[in-house]
Amino acid sequence: MSESRRIIPILPPALRGIEAAHKVQARTTHGRFTRLRWATLWATQLFFLGVPWLQWHGRQMVRFDLEAKRFYLGHLILLPQDLIFLAGLLVFCALLLFVVTTLLGRVWCGFSCPQTVYTAWFMALERLFEGDRRHRLQLDQSPWGWGKLWRRGGKQLSWVLVSAWTGFTFVGWFSPVREMGLDLLQGSVGFWDGFWALFYGAFCYLNAGVLREKVCLHMCPYGRFQGALMDADTLTVAYDARRGEPRGAQRQTQGVVQASAGSCIDCTVCVQVCPTGIDIRDGLQAACIGCGLCIDACDTVMDKIGQPRGLVRMATERQLACGDAPAPGHGGAPASPWARQRVRVYGGLMALLLGGLAWGLAVRPDVRVDVIRDRGVMARAVEDGAIENVYRLQLMNQTDVPQRIEVAVAGLPGAVAQASAVTLGPVEDRQVHVSVRLTGAQAARLAGQTLPLQVQVASRSAERSSLVSEASTFIVPR
């Protein structure tokens, strides 16, 4: 990146000592980025708080049951053998984050990161009880009294309630949330459920209520390697130094407003609204979460002084260097995001991965079968010289509907499977013994051989049917 857009230390020198001694008291702002941020906050919280309460076929629709080693995702039930799908999903999400960062910078941090979402929520509760920035600063300096006590106490109580509900809901993704709710009302919550709910509730309170921006400033690794994912055509929250400098306050001379040479009047409102307390005018910084609140604040100031908006805006390094958004093909931004090499690479990998996951889920059988030979009796003779081999079938119903199971064999002429049809309940696993016989004439002709065969398991439900084949062998003794 150019000198004007280099990633600089987390805080400008003028603010480093201030940050160490005082927490950031962000000012309220209004605008399109503020509205989008709150819309995202409500969407993410409705998803997080609401999904565990949804039901599907009489059970919790989404639950990660670590004790039973089963993950429920709607009609899809994943077992330990299916962890490849979860791993693929995590890799897909990582690649998606890379693409979004390459195109739009740190919008994940500004709008969807849990740390950002809960910090914004806690700050809104703080404003509700203590007022906006000026009132909070005054409250910090005022002596303790009933007014300060109930304001601070009300804020802390609201934080504790939100944290407790967050911890309870988080555990509800792993334990039956409705049963936990009834247990909570009866005062009989299990030890581990209660422990983890309190643990994650305390963690939420610590991060969003106490540490806040310090998590982004000192603990989050994402801001440190964001520069490796960005290029000259990445949209970021940026200050237009060509237009804004030199900055200075406007003055009135004989009733006429005299503007400084630059558009920036050095009002510092962009700093006051920043959740992490940085000055966007110092260039791209690791602590900038890309929330765009400084854009809303600066646009409001520009409207008041009669200047055009966009002094602080979403822009690329190339656009800032050219003074505006240049035309494609003339040293400006590419005509399409897909013209950028890294976007094509990330997009291609995502498409391959998504296609592989879709194919794997499409061919995933309803019933999983493991065929194990009975090693106690490898082969035995029965009536009329027939030879019998015994197998143990480990069956697992991978759906949430009953499955009727029928077993047959193929690939070995004359072999007949003897097994009764069984019915597996939803997500039930059962061991079934199956004997396979070969007639006396066939056994005499194939004596001393180990023959391949296919054990076929047909499953039928009210919705569909499927067939699974597993390879095994049939031993014919001499």
Summary of the structure (lengths in Angstrom):
residues: 478
radius of gyration: 32.4
end to end distance: 78.3
largest distance: 121.7
contacts: 1406
relative contact order: 0.11
helix: 48%
strand: 20%
